[in-house]
Amino acid sequence: MIASSLLWGVMDAGALVPIGVGGLVGLLGLFSRRRSPRPPAAQLVIGNKRFPLSEPLRLGRASWYRLTGKSVPDLAEDHAEIFRAPDGAWEVRLVEGEHMFVDGRRSRHNRLRSGATVALGKSQQVVFQFVLQN
């Protein structure tokens, strides 16, 4: 005889399988309105233009030209990358380039706070601000 604390579920092949109480709680969690909190969305502010960030972005000579229409010869093709760390924080990392400054300090890898200013290249002509939206 099957214990009364078990419920039955149907597998892909149509076979009935027992679902324990823990499985029921997990199944009901699928229909819960409570969701894990989403990290805030981010933007790059270049001049008076805002560009939304939702996935990793590599910044370099070609991508900067596409964003601004300005050519900067001292940028590498993939100079730096902006990405989300596993804990949800945004970070910037030097990839191929030699010069990156975050809030005026030379850096190779840095966590970004809202309002941080990042400059790339030896001439520091590539400047943008990182902003979190709440």
C-alpha positions as CSV (number, residue, x, y, z in Angstrom):
1,M,0.0,0.0,0.0
2,I,1.3,3.5,-0.9
3,A,1.7,6.0,1.9
4,S,-1.1,8.7,2.0
5,S,1.5,11.6,1.9
6,L,2.3,10.8,-1.7
7,L,0.6,12.3,-4.7
8,W,0.7,11.0,-8.2
9,G,2.1,12.7,-11.2
10,V,2.3,11.7,-14.9
11,M,5.6,11.4,-16.7
12,D,6.1,12.0,-20.4
13,A,5.4,8.3,-21.3
14,G,2.1,8.5,-19.4
15,A,3.3,6.4,-16.5
16,L,2.1,7.5,-13.0
17,V,4.9,8.3,-10.6
18,P,4.7,9.3,-6.9
19,I,5.4,12.9,-6.0
20,G,6.4,13.6,-2.4
21,V,5.4,16.6,-0.4
22,G,8.6,18.4,-1.3
23,G,7.8,17.9,-5.0
24,L,4.4,19.3,-4.5
25,V,5.8,22.4,-2.8
26,G,8.2,22.9,-5.7
27,L,5.4,22.4,-8.2
28,L,3.2,24.9,-6.5
29,G,6.1,27.3,-6.4
30,L,5.9,27.5,-10.2
31,F,2.5,29.2,-9.9
32,S,3.6,31.6,-7.1
33,R,3.4,35.3,-7.8
34,R,6.6,35.9,-5.8
35,R,9.6,36.1,-8.1
36,S,13.2,36.5,-7.3
37,P,14.2,40.2,-7.4
38,R,15.6,41.3,-10.7
39,P,18.8,43.2,-10.6
40,P,18.4,46.8,-11.8
41,A,18.8,47.5,-15.4
42,A,21.9,49.4,-16.5
43,Q,22.7,52.1,-19.1
44,L,25.8,53.6,-20.7
45,V,25.5,57.4,-20.9
46,I,27.7,58.8,-23.7
47,G,27.3,62.5,-24.1
48,N,23.5,63.1,-23.9
49,K,22.6,59.6,-25.3
50,R,21.6,56.6,-23.2
51,F,22.3,53.0,-24.3
52,P,20.6,50.2,-22.4
53,L,22.7,47.3,-21.2
54,S,21.1,43.9,-20.8
55,E,23.9,41.6,-21.8
56,P,27.7,41.7,-21.9
57,L,29.1,44.4,-24.2
58,R,32.5,44.5,-25.7
59,L,33.8,48.1,-26.4
60,G,36.4,48.7,-29.0
61,R,37.3,50.6,-32.1
62,A,34.4,49.4,-34.2
63,S,31.7,49.3,-31.5
64,W,32.6,52.8,-30.3
65,Y,32.3,54.1,-33.9
66,R,28.9,52.4,-34.3
67,L,27.7,54.0,-31.0
68,T,29.1,57.5,-31.5
69,G,30.2,57.9,-35.1
70,K,33.7,58.9,-33.8
71,S,36.9,57.1,-34.7
72,V,39.4,56.6,-31.9
73,P,42.7,55.0,-33.2
74,D,44.2,54.2,-29.8
75,L,41.4,51.7,-28.9
76,A,41.9,48.0,-29.5
77,E,39.3,46.0,-31.5
78,D,38.0,44.5,-28.2
79,H,39.4,47.0,-25.7
80,A,37.2,46.3,-22.7
81,E,34.1,44.3,-21.7
82,I,31.2,45.2,-19.5
83,F,29.4,42.2,-18.0
84,R,27.3,41.0,-15.1
85,A,29.1,39.0,-12.4
86,P,27.4,35.9,-11.0
87,D,26.2,37.8,-8.0
88,G,24.4,40.3,-10.3
89,A,26.8,43.2,-10.0
90,W,28.1,44.9,-13.2
91,E,31.9,44.8,-13.8
92,V,34.2,46.2,-16.4
93,R,37.4,44.3,-17.5
94,L,40.2,45.3,-19.8
95,V,40.4,42.7,-22.6
96,E,42.9,43.7,-25.3
97,G,43.6,47.3,-24.5
98,E,46.3,48.7,-22.3
99,H,44.5,51.7,-20.8
100,M,41.3,51.9,-18.8
101,F,40.4,54.4,-16.1
102,V,37.4,54.0,-13.7
103,D,36.6,57.2,-11.8
104,G,40.0,58.6,-12.8
105,R,42.1,55.7,-11.5
106,R,43.9,53.2,-13.8
107,S,42.3,49.8,-13.6
108,R,42.3,46.4,-15.3
109,H,39.1,45.0,-13.7
110,N,36.6,46.9,-11.6
111,R,33.1,46.6,-10.2
112,L,30.9,49.4,-11.4
113,R,28.7,51.5,-9.1
114,S,26.0,53.7,-10.5
115,G,27.5,57.0,-11.7
116,A,31.0,55.5,-12.4
117,T,32.9,57.2,-15.2
118,V,35.0,54.9,-17.4
119,A,37.6,56.2,-19.9
120,L,39.3,53.9,-22.4
121,G,42.5,54.4,-24.4
122,K,45.7,56.2,-23.8
123,S,44.2,59.5,-24.9
124,Q,41.1,58.8,-22.8
125,Q,38.9,60.1,-25.7
126,V,36.4,57.2,-25.0
127,V,34.4,58.3,-22.0
128,F,31.1,57.0,-20.7
129,Q,29.1,56.9,-17.5
130,F,27.6,53.7,-16.1
131,V,24.2,54.2,-14.6
132,L,21.9,51.8,-12.8
133,Q,18.1,52.3,-13.1
134,N,16.0,51.5,-10.0
